[in-house]
Amino acid sequence: MTTKNFQNRIRLVALVSSMGIFAACHSEQQKQSQQEYSITTISTNAEKEITTSYSASIEGMQDIDIYPQISGYIEKLNVAEGDIVRKGQVLFVIDQVPYKAALQTAIANVEVAKASLATAELTYKSSQKLHEQKVVSDFNLQTNKNAYLTAKAQLAQAEAQEVNARNNLSYTEVKSPSNGVVGMLPYRVGTLVSSSMPQPLTTVSDNSNMYVYFSMTENQLLSLARQYGTIENALQKMPAIQLQLNDGSLYEESGKIESISGVIDKSTGTVGVRAVFPNPERLLHSGASGNILIPSTYTNCIVIPQGATVQLQDQLLVYKIVDGKAVSTLIKVAPVNDGKEYIVVEGLKSGDEIIASGAGMIREGTQVK
C-alpha cells in the first residue's frame, strides 16, 4: 500500500469516528433536552393568595429631639437611656440660681413700677382739680398726664419681664413633651448647655405604636386602585399586613396601611406608603428596618412558576408545547410578586401545556416531546 493510500485511509477512519461521536453526542443532547425540561398542564385555581414583599424602614410615631430653651449647667439628670417616660416628666434640671435671682429682680421691679404708677396717678388727678380751678396751666396738666401714662407703661413692661423671668425659671426643668422612651444621653451633670447646641440633650420616641414606611411602584398603585375602586376604599378594606423583621422572623402583631402619598416621585416612579403597627412589648425601635408583607387574593386565576418565564425587557414569555415543540408566547401577569409564582391574566388558558422550568435555556422550536 502506498503512503498516499494509507493517509487517505486514516482520514476516512477519523471522519467516520468523528461522525459517530457527533451522532452519539447529538443523541445524548436530545435525551438530555427531553429530560431537562419538565412540562406542566395549565389549570385554573379557585383561589390563590400571593404575598408581596416591600423593603421598609421603622420609626416611632414621634421622635422628638429635646433641646434646652435657656443656657446653663446641667444640675440634675433624672433619667437613663431606655427609660419609659410620661408627658410632663422632668428629664433634666439646669442650674436655677441665676434664674431665681432674675425672677426676684423682676418681681421687685413690678412693685417699684406699681408705686411709681400710684404716685403719677395721684399727681395727675390732683392737677386735674387744680386745672379746673385755673390754678395750674394746660401745660402742667398735660405733663402730669404724660407722666401717669409713662408709669402705666413701665408697669406693663415690668410685668412682662416678670412673666419672662418665670418662664425662664420654668425652662430650667426640661420636661418630656410626650409619652415615650428616652434615647441616648450625650451630656452629663455639669455640662454647659444652650438652645444653640448642635446635638440635642436626648430624643424621646413615642413607640407605643410604630410607623413603617415603604414604597409602591406606579403600576402596583394602579392595580390597588382598580382592585378596590379607589385608594380610599383600599385603605379601608385592605386586609391586615405583616412585618418581617431584619433577622427574618415574623413580627407577632399585625398592622394596617394608614396612608398612601398622593404624589409619585418622578426620580423613582414610586409612591410613599405608611403603615402602623402596635408595639406593646417595645420590640420595634426607631431606625430599624424590615419587610412589609402584603397579601393579595385572586379567584379563578392561572398561576405559573416564575421559572417557567423568560423576561425580555419589559415583557414576559413562556414556551407552550405545540405539536411537541416549544413555541414562545407573550403573557401578562398581575403586578404582585412573591419571588416564586406569577398570576397570569392574559396569554394562557386552561389546558395549555408549557415548559415548567429552565425556560431561559430553551430555544424556539426545540423538540421537547
DALINVEN-V337435 format. One record per backbone hydrogen bond with DSSP energy under -1.0 kcal/mol. CO is the residue of the C=O (numbers start at 1). NH is the residue of the N-H. If there is no record, write none. Layout:
co=CO nh=NH
co=CO nh=NH
//
This chain:
co=2 nh=6
co=3 nh=7
co=4 nh=8
co=5 nh=9
co=6 nh=10
co=7 nh=11
co=8 nh=12
co=9 nh=13
co=10 nh=14
co=11 nh=15
co=12 nh=16
co=13 nh=17
co=14 nh=18
co=15 nh=19
co=16 nh=20
co=17 nh=21
co=18 nh=22
co=19 nh=23
co=20 nh=24
co=21 nh=25
co=22 nh=26
co=23 nh=27
co=24 nh=28
co=25 nh=29
co=26 nh=30
co=27 nh=31
co=28 nh=32
co=29 nh=33
co=30 nh=34
co=31 nh=35
co=32 nh=36
co=33 nh=37
co=38 nh=356
co=40 nh=354
co=42 nh=351
co=45 nh=301
co=46 nh=300
co=48 nh=298
co=50 nh=296
co=52 nh=294
co=54 nh=292
co=56 nh=290
co=57 nh=213
co=58 nh=287
co=59 nh=211
co=62 nh=206
co=64 nh=204
co=66 nh=201
co=72 nh=193
co=73 nh=95
co=74 nh=190
co=76 nh=93
co=80 nh=83
co=83 nh=182
co=85 nh=180
co=86 nh=89
co=89 nh=176
co=91 nh=78
co=92 nh=174
co=93 nh=75
co=93 nh=76
co=96 nh=100
co=97 nh=101
co=98 nh=102
co=99 nh=103
co=100 nh=104
co=101 nh=105
co=102 nh=106
co=103 nh=107
co=104 nh=108
co=105 nh=109
co=106 nh=110
co=107 nh=111
co=108 nh=112
co=109 nh=113
co=110 nh=114
co=111 nh=115
co=112 nh=116
co=113 nh=117
co=114 nh=118
co=115 nh=119
co=116 nh=120
co=117 nh=121
co=118 nh=122
co=119 nh=123
co=120 nh=124
co=121 nh=125
co=122 nh=126
co=123 nh=127
co=124 nh=128
co=125 nh=129
co=126 nh=130
co=127 nh=131
co=128 nh=132
co=129 nh=133
co=130 nh=135
co=131 nh=134
co=137 nh=141
co=138 nh=142
co=139 nh=143
co=140 nh=144
co=141 nh=145
co=142 nh=146
co=143 nh=147
co=144 nh=148
co=145 nh=149
co=146 nh=150
co=147 nh=151
co=148 nh=152
co=149 nh=153
co=150 nh=154
co=151 nh=155
co=152 nh=156
co=153 nh=157
co=154 nh=158
co=155 nh=159
co=156 nh=160
co=157 nh=161
co=158 nh=162
co=159 nh=163
co=160 nh=164
co=161 nh=165
co=162 nh=166
co=163 nh=167
co=164 nh=168
co=165 nh=169
co=166 nh=170
co=167 nh=171
co=169 nh=172
co=170 nh=173
co=172 nh=94
co=174 nh=91
co=174 nh=92
co=176 nh=88
co=180 nh=85
co=181 nh=205
co=182 nh=82
co=188 nh=191
co=191 nh=74
co=193 nh=72
co=194 nh=197
co=202 nh=66
co=203 nh=183
co=204 nh=64
co=205 nh=181
co=205 nh=207
co=206 nh=61
co=208 nh=279
co=209 nh=61
co=210 nh=277
co=211 nh=59
co=212 nh=275
co=213 nh=57
co=214 nh=273
co=216 nh=271
co=217 nh=221
co=218 nh=222
co=219 nh=223
co=220 nh=224
co=221 nh=225
co=222 nh=226
co=223 nh=227
co=224 nh=228
co=225 nh=229
co=230 nh=234
co=231 nh=235
co=232 nh=236
co=233 nh=237
co=234 nh=238
co=241 nh=255
co=242 nh=293
co=243 nh=251
co=244 nh=291
co=245 nh=248
co=249 nh=245
co=255 nh=241
co=256 nh=276
co=259 nh=274
co=265 nh=269
co=269 nh=218
co=270 nh=265
co=271 nh=216
co=272 nh=261
co=273 nh=214
co=274 nh=258
co=274 nh=259
co=275 nh=212
co=276 nh=256
co=277 nh=210
co=279 nh=282
co=285 nh=288
co=288 nh=58
co=290 nh=56
co=291 nh=244
co=292 nh=54
co=293 nh=242
co=294 nh=52
co=296 nh=50
co=298 nh=48
co=301 nh=45
co=302 nh=344
co=304 nh=342
co=305 nh=308
co=306 nh=309
co=307 nh=359
co=310 nh=317
co=312 nh=315
co=315 nh=312
co=316 nh=331
co=317 nh=310
co=318 nh=329
co=319 nh=355
co=320 nh=327
co=322 nh=325
co=324 nh=368
co=324 nh=369
co=325 nh=322
co=326 nh=365
co=327 nh=320
co=329 nh=318
co=332 nh=345
co=332 nh=346
co=334 nh=336
co=340 nh=306
co=342 nh=304
co=343 nh=334
co=346 nh=332
co=349 nh=352
co=352 nh=42
co=353 nh=321
co=354 nh=40
co=358 nh=361
co=363 nh=366
co=366 nh=326
//
